[in-house]
Amino acid sequence: MPEFDFAKSTYSNAGGECVEVARNNPEVIAVRDSKTPPDAPILRLSPTAWRKFTAAQ
């Protein structure tokens, strides 16, 4: 299994503002900009931090 299995976020839009999220690892949530090269840095969050982030409005 790859370290991260990225999927386009439902918050991404058709104008090229694309965020990809990987939630296949129970210990870390990974977030990246789809326009960056595959070897670009990835934002890694704990599941607790991810829940707080997605709950914030």
Backbone as XML, in Angstrom:
<?xml version="1.0"?>
<chain id="A" units="angstrom">
  <residue number="1" name="MET">
    <atom name="N" x="0.846" y="-1.172" z="0.000"/>
    <atom name="CA" x="0.000" y="0.000" z="0.000"/>
    <atom name="C" x="0.896" y="1.240" z="0.000"/>
  </residue>
  <residue number="2" name="PRO">
    <atom name="N" x="0.548" y="2.247" z="-0.848"/>
    <atom name="CA" x="1.348" y="3.471" z="-0.833"/>
    <atom name="C" x="1.184" y="4.190" z="0.501"/>
  </residue>
  <residue number="3" name="GLU">
    <atom name="N" x="2.183" y="5.011" z="0.830"/>
    <atom name="CA" x="2.113" y="5.729" z="2.100"/>
    <atom name="C" x="0.848" y="6.576" z="2.182"/>
  </residue>
  <residue number="4" name="PHE">
    <atom name="N" x="0.531" y="7.289" z="1.089"/>
    <atom name="CA" x="-0.668" y="8.121" z="1.059"/>
    <atom name="C" x="-1.441" y="7.878" z="-0.227"/>
  </residue>
  <residue number="5" name="ASP">
    <atom name="N" x="-2.732" y="7.760" z="-0.090"/>
    <atom name="CA" x="-3.631" y="7.594" z="-1.229"/>
    <atom name="C" x="-4.459" y="8.874" z="-1.303"/>
  </residue>
  <residue number="6" name="PHE">
    <atom name="N" x="-3.993" y="9.837" z="-2.103"/>
    <atom name="CA" x="-4.624" y="11.150" z="-2.163"/>
    <atom name="C" x="-5.904" y="11.136" z="-2.992"/>
  </residue>
  <residue number="7" name="ALA">
    <atom name="N" x="-6.861" y="11.936" z="-2.557"/>
    <atom name="CA" x="-8.110" y="12.148" z="-3.282"/>
    <atom name="C" x="-8.392" y="13.643" z="-3.277"/>
  </residue>
  <residue number="8" name="LYS">
    <atom name="N" x="-8.993" y="14.136" z="-4.342"/>
    <atom name="CA" x="-9.322" y="15.550" z="-4.430"/>
    <atom name="C" x="-10.386" y="15.897" z="-3.397"/>
  </residue>
  <residue number="9" name="SER">
    <atom name="N" x="-10.179" y="16.975" z="-2.684"/>
    <atom name="CA" x="-11.124" y="17.424" z="-1.675"/>
    <atom name="C" x="-12.422" y="17.887" z="-2.323"/>
  </residue>
  <residue number="10" name="THR">
    <atom name="N" x="-13.523" y="17.675" z="-1.652"/>
    <atom name="CA" x="-14.813" y="18.148" z="-2.163"/>
    <atom name="C" x="-14.884" y="19.667" z="-2.117"/>
  </residue>
  <residue number="11" name="TYR">
    <atom name="N" x="-13.968" y="20.317" z="-1.398"/>
    <atom name="CA" x="-13.919" y="21.780" z="-1.336"/>
    <atom name="C" x="-13.142" y="22.383" z="-2.499"/>
  </residue>
  <residue number="12" name="SER">
    <atom name="N" x="-12.508" y="21.562" z="-3.321"/>
    <atom name="CA" x="-11.779" y="22.060" z="-4.476"/>
    <atom name="C" x="-12.774" y="22.583" z="-5.508"/>
  </residue>
  <residue number="13" name="ASN">
    <atom name="N" x="-12.305" y="23.530" z="-6.325"/>
    <atom name="CA" x="-13.212" y="24.065" z="-7.341"/>
    <atom name="C" x="-12.661" y="23.830" z="-8.735"/>
  </residue>
  <residue number="14" name="ALA">
    <atom name="N" x="-13.474" y="24.136" z="-9.734"/>
    <atom name="CA" x="-13.098" y="23.903" z="-11.128"/>
    <atom name="C" x="-12.074" y="24.914" z="-11.628"/>
  </residue>
  <residue number="15" name="GLY">
    <atom name="N" x="-11.787" y="25.946" z="-10.867"/>
    <atom name="CA" x="-10.851" y="26.974" z="-11.288"/>
    <atom name="C" x="-9.395" y="26.646" z="-11.025"/>
  </residue>
  <residue number="16" name="GLY">
    <atom name="N" x="-9.103" y="25.425" z="-10.669"/>
    <atom name="CA" x="-7.724" y="25.017" z="-10.446"/>
    <atom name="C" x="-7.267" y="25.106" z="-9.006"/>
  </residue>
  <residue number="17" name="GLU">
    <atom name="N" x="-8.143" y="25.503" z="-8.111"/>
    <atom name="CA" x="-7.818" y="25.563" z="-6.685"/>
    <atom name="C" x="-8.076" y="24.181" z="-6.091"/>
  </residue>
  <residue number="18" name="CYS">
    <atom name="N" x="-7.121" y="23.280" z="-6.231"/>
    <atom name="CA" x="-7.341" y="21.888" z="-5.848"/>
    <atom name="C" x="-6.495" y="21.478" z="-4.652"/>
  </residue>
  <residue number="19" name="VAL">
    <atom name="N" x="-7.155" y="20.960" z="-3.671"/>
    <atom name="CA" x="-6.498" y="20.419" z="-2.492"/>
    <atom name="C" x="-6.756" y="18.921" z="-2.488"/>
  </residue>
  <residue number="20" name="GLU">
    <atom name="N" x="-5.720" y="18.149" z="-2.222"/>
    <atom name="CA" x="-5.862" y="16.703" z="-2.138"/>
    <atom name="C" x="-5.596" y="16.264" z="-0.703"/>
  </residue>
  <residue number="21" name="VAL">
    <atom name="N" x="-6.390" y="15.302" z="-0.251"/>
    <atom name="CA" x="-6.299" y="14.820" z="1.120"/>
    <atom name="C" x="-6.150" y="13.305" z="1.097"/>
  </residue>
  <residue number="22" name="ALA">
    <atom name="N" x="-5.273" y="12.787" z="1.943"/>
    <atom name="CA" x="-5.109" y="11.340" z="2.099"/>
    <atom name="C" x="-5.467" y="10.974" z="3.534"/>
  </residue>
  <residue number="23" name="ARG">
    <atom name="N" x="-6.428" y="10.073" z="3.671"/>
    <atom name="CA" x="-6.862" y="9.635" z="4.999"/>
    <atom name="C" x="-6.728" y="8.122" z="5.156"/>
  </residue>
  <residue number="24" name="ASN">
    <atom name="N" x="-5.875" y="7.506" z="4.341"/>
    <atom name="CA" x="-5.730" y="6.050" z="4.384"/>
    <atom name="C" x="-4.792" y="5.557" z="5.481"/>
  </residue>
  <residue number="25" name="ASN">
    <atom name="N" x="-4.113" y="6.471" z="6.160"/>
    <atom name="CA" x="-3.215" y="6.101" z="7.247"/>
    <atom name="C" x="-3.870" y="6.535" z="8.557"/>
  </residue>
  <residue number="26" name="PRO">
    <atom name="N" x="-4.169" y="5.624" z="9.469"/>
    <atom name="CA" x="-4.880" y="5.997" z="10.693"/>
    <atom name="C" x="-4.093" y="6.904" z="11.636"/>
  </residue>
  <residue number="27" name="GLU">
    <atom name="N" x="-2.796" y="7.052" z="11.414"/>
    <atom name="CA" x="-1.960" y="7.854" z="12.304"/>
    <atom name="C" x="-1.716" y="9.277" z="11.813"/>
  </residue>
  <residue number="28" name="VAL">
    <atom name="N" x="-1.990" y="9.541" z="10.537"/>
    <atom name="CA" x="-1.704" y="10.874" z="9.984"/>
    <atom name="C" x="-2.646" y="11.167" z="8.817"/>
  </residue>
  <residue number="29" name="ILE">
    <atom name="N" x="-3.072" y="12.427" z="8.724"/>
    <atom name="CA" x="-3.842" y="12.914" z="7.585"/>
    <atom name="C" x="-2.878" y="13.771" z="6.775"/>
  </residue>
  <residue number="30" name="ALA">
    <atom name="N" x="-2.788" y="13.511" z="5.475"/>
    <atom name="CA" x="-1.868" y="14.246" z="4.614"/>
    <atom name="C" x="-2.657" y="15.166" z="3.686"/>
  </residue>
  <residue number="31" name="VAL">
    <atom name="N" x="-2.129" y="16.377" z="3.497"/>
    <atom name="CA" x="-2.785" y="17.372" z="2.643"/>
    <atom name="C" x="-1.725" y="17.951" z="1.714"/>
  </residue>
  <residue number="32" name="ARG">
    <atom name="N" x="-2.103" y="18.118" z="0.443"/>
    <atom name="CA" x="-1.168" y="18.724" z="-0.508"/>
    <atom name="C" x="-1.943" y="19.519" z="-1.564"/>
  </residue>
  <residue number="33" name="ASP">
    <atom name="N" x="-1.226" y="20.384" z="-2.248"/>
    <atom name="CA" x="-1.759" y="21.144" z="-3.368"/>
    <atom name="C" x="-1.575" y="20.276" z="-4.604"/>
  </residue>
  <residue number="34" name="SER">
    <atom name="N" x="-2.632" y="20.064" z="-5.357"/>
    <atom name="CA" x="-2.541" y="19.172" z="-6.514"/>
    <atom name="C" x="-1.649" y="19.726" z="-7.619"/>
  </residue>
  <residue number="35" name="LYS">
    <atom name="N" x="-1.356" y="21.017" z="-7.585"/>
    <atom name="CA" x="-0.536" y="21.623" z="-8.630"/>
    <atom name="C" x="0.964" y="21.485" z="-8.369"/>
  </residue>
  <residue number="36" name="THR">
    <atom name="N" x="1.345" y="21.000" z="-7.214"/>
    <atom name="CA" x="2.764" y="20.861" z="-6.897"/>
    <atom name="C" x="3.288" y="19.525" z="-7.401"/>
  </residue>
  <residue number="37" name="PRO">
    <atom name="N" x="4.586" y="19.424" z="-7.614"/>
    <atom name="CA" x="5.167" y="18.144" z="-8.043"/>
    <atom name="C" x="4.966" y="17.066" z="-6.971"/>
  </residue>
  <residue number="38" name="PRO">
    <atom name="N" x="4.951" y="15.812" z="-7.376"/>
    <atom name="CA" x="4.735" y="14.714" z="-6.421"/>
    <atom name="C" x="5.739" y="14.675" z="-5.265"/>
  </residue>
  <residue number="39" name="ASP">
    <atom name="N" x="6.940" y="15.199" z="-5.476"/>
    <atom name="CA" x="7.942" y="15.177" z="-4.411"/>
    <atom name="C" x="7.942" y="16.449" z="-3.557"/>
  </residue>
  <residue number="40" name="ALA">
    <atom name="N" x="6.944" y="17.306" z="-3.747"/>
    <atom name="CA" x="6.836" y="18.546" z="-2.961"/>
    <atom name="C" x="6.445" y="18.212" z="-1.517"/>
  </residue>
  <residue number="41" name="PRO">
    <atom name="N" x="6.691" y="19.132" z="-0.605"/>
    <atom name="CA" x="6.325" y="18.893" z="0.795"/>
    <atom name="C" x="4.828" y="18.632" z="0.966"/>
  </residue>
  <residue number="42" name="ILE">
    <atom name="N" x="4.517" y="17.849" z="1.982"/>
    <atom name="CA" x="3.141" y="17.479" z="2.302"/>
    <atom name="C" x="2.862" y="17.937" z="3.725"/>
  </residue>
  <residue number="43" name="LEU">
    <atom name="N" x="1.703" y="18.547" z="3.917"/>
    <atom name="CA" x="1.269" y="18.917" z="5.261"/>
    <atom name="C" x="0.720" y="17.657" z="5.920"/>
  </residue>
  <residue number="44" name="ARG">
    <atom name="N" x="1.242" y="17.318" z="7.093"/>
    <atom name="CA" x="0.813" y="16.118" z="7.817"/>
    <atom name="C" x="0.210" y="16.545" z="9.146"/>
  </residue>
  <residue number="45" name="LEU">
    <atom name="N" x="-1.011" y="16.087" z="9.389"/>
    <atom name="CA" x="-1.740" y="16.440" z="10.608"/>
    <atom name="C" x="-2.133" y="15.186" z="11.370"/>
  </residue>
  <residue number="46" name="SER">
    <atom name="N" x="-2.195" y="15.318" z="12.692"/>
    <atom name="CA" x="-2.721" y="14.210" z="13.485"/>
    <atom name="C" x="-4.226" y="14.131" z="13.240"/>
  </residue>
  <residue number="47" name="PRO">
    <atom name="N" x="-4.841" y="12.983" z="13.441"/>
    <atom name="CA" x="-6.295" y="12.892" z="13.288"/>
    <atom name="C" x="-7.045" y="13.888" z="14.177"/>
  </residue>
  <residue number="48" name="THR">
    <atom name="N" x="-6.536" y="14.150" z="15.375"/>
    <atom name="CA" x="-7.177" y="15.125" z="16.268"/>
    <atom name="C" x="-7.104" y="16.531" z="15.671"/>
  </residue>
  <residue number="49" name="ALA">
    <atom name="N" x="-5.944" y="16.922" z="15.174"/>
    <atom name="CA" x="-5.790" y="18.237" z="14.556"/>
    <atom name="C" x="-6.669" y="18.357" z="13.318"/>
  </residue>
  <residue number="50" name="TRP">
    <atom name="N" x="-6.770" y="17.291" z="12.527"/>
    <atom name="CA" x="-7.611" y="17.302" z="11.330"/>
    <atom name="C" x="-9.083" y="17.499" z="11.706"/>
  </residue>
  <residue number="51" name="ARG">
    <atom name="N" x="-9.551" y="16.803" z="12.734"/>
    <atom name="CA" x="-10.949" y="16.963" z="13.170"/>
    <atom name="C" x="-11.209" y="18.402" z="13.614"/>
  </residue>
  <residue number="52" name="LYS">
    <atom name="N" x="-10.282" y="18.984" z="14.354"/>
    <atom name="CA" x="-10.445" y="20.372" z="14.793"/>
    <atom name="C" x="-10.434" y="21.327" z="13.603"/>
  </residue>
  <residue number="53" name="PHE">
    <atom name="N" x="-9.547" y="21.087" z="12.646"/>
    <atom name="CA" x="-9.462" y="21.927" z="11.467"/>
    <atom name="C" x="-10.746" y="21.857" z="10.653"/>
  </residue>
  <residue number="54" name="THR">
    <atom name="N" x="-11.242" y="20.671" z="10.394"/>
    <atom name="CA" x="-12.434" y="20.539" z="9.561"/>
    <atom name="C" x="-13.701" y="20.965" z="10.298"/>
  </residue>
  <residue number="55" name="ALA">
    <atom name="N" x="-13.666" y="20.999" z="11.618"/>
    <atom name="CA" x="-14.836" y="21.440" z="12.396"/>
    <atom name="C" x="-14.888" y="22.960" z="12.495"/>
  </residue>
  <residue number="56" name="ALA">
    <atom name="N" x="-13.759" y="23.640" z="12.308"/>
    <atom name="CA" x="-13.703" y="25.097" z="12.428"/>
    <atom name="C" x="-14.447" y="25.748" z="11.264"/>
  </residue>
  <residue number="57" name="GLN">
    <atom name="N" x="-15.096" y="26.846" z="11.567"/>
    <atom name="CA" x="-15.814" y="27.561" z="10.507"/>
    <atom name="C" x="-15.400" y="28.980" z="10.435"/>
  </residue>
</chain>
